[in-house]
């Protein structure tokens, strides 16, 4: 019973993660398509298409920085330090 509940929980979490990633990927592709169509008649500038790519790139950099903060700057040495580290 416990293994079944753990398996269900893991499956639910993986499903939510894949839904989140697919929504993010689809919205990024849609933004690129809209940007390419909107800048089609204006000298074919790529400025509009760079915005969704820059947003995604900044998101990757912020994710790496927050991972660095969570793992290196707020090291957890006792059980009482878990909650403040997660809140930070």
Buried (B, 14 or more C-beta within 10 A) or exposed (E): EEEEEEEEEEEEEEEEEEEEEEEEEEEBEEBBEEBEEEBEEEEEEEEBBEEBBEEBEEEEEEEEEEEEEBEEEEEBEEEEEEEEBEEE
